[in-house]
Amino acid sequence: MRHPKAATVNRANAQLAALRSSAVLVLDPKTQRVLYQKNAHAVMPIASLTKLMTALVVLEAKQDMKEMLTVTQADVDRLKYSSSRLRVGTRLSRSAMLHLALMSSENRAASALGRNYPGGTGKFVEAMNAKARALGMRGTRYVEPTGLSSANVSSPEDLARLVVAVEKNQVIRRYSTDRHFTIRQAREQTVYRNSNRLTASRSWKIRLQKTGYISEAGRCMVLHAVVKGRATVMVFLNSQGKLSRAADANRVRAWLTTFNPWRR
């Protein structure tokens, strides 16, 4: 007969073995202890996880969040030719642009935020990289504010540092976890919904999140969530399959609940 503890360990190990993300980090942000890692130092494209740094740079610049910004042709994606529901000519406040960028990963909104930074997009990217260095994100490099470029790269270790930093910002927490947000374009209303389906789950207590996808990066996601009453940071990079990153997050949560690695 198998010992109950051995069965628990085997079940926990099976949950981790099933992870489909190429690189994973699970961190206790209170103690900075790594609870689980797989390829945590691997540097790879991060897609729209980029927008967390975009948001941090915008907010730390102390620009007027009520200032109206206009979507222009310069914000249209000429790299991936991705679609957008945000029309050229639409005027929204800087706050609304940030809301769309974080909650629904709206690329044109992120582009407009960078373009309207003092000195333009070039200076904005410089500020992104400077902030990454200040946070100790040594393997991270940004070339634009949306994440559409595969040259925006980081590692799970670096992204965990970023998540810990941005979680302290109330605006980023709220905008990234809102379920929906409505804007007006001309005479019509456009309803945006959160790009992360886990925010709609009652079984999750998510304080901050961001998802991302381009073909070079695969499905990516970061979470700052409460599991068993403990704050936990999770980073998933290059997960294959549309639903795989959410499934990986559920597997990690089940592992945390079953194995309780905080006590080890």
Buried (B, 14 or more C-beta within 10 A) or exposed (E): EEEEEEEBEEEBEEBBEEBBBBBBBBBBBEEEEBBBBBBBEBBBBBBBBBBBBBBBBBBEEEBEBEEEBEBBEEBBBEEBEEEBBBEEEBEBBBBBBBBBBBBBBBBBBBBBBBBBBEEEBEEBBBBBBEBBEEBEBBBBBBBBBBBBBBEBBBBBBBBBBBBBBBBEBEBBBBBBBBEEBEBEBEEEEBEBBBBBEBBEEEEBEBBBBBBBBBEBBBBBBBBBBEBEEBBBBBBBBBBEEEEBBBBBBBBBBBBBEEBBBBEE
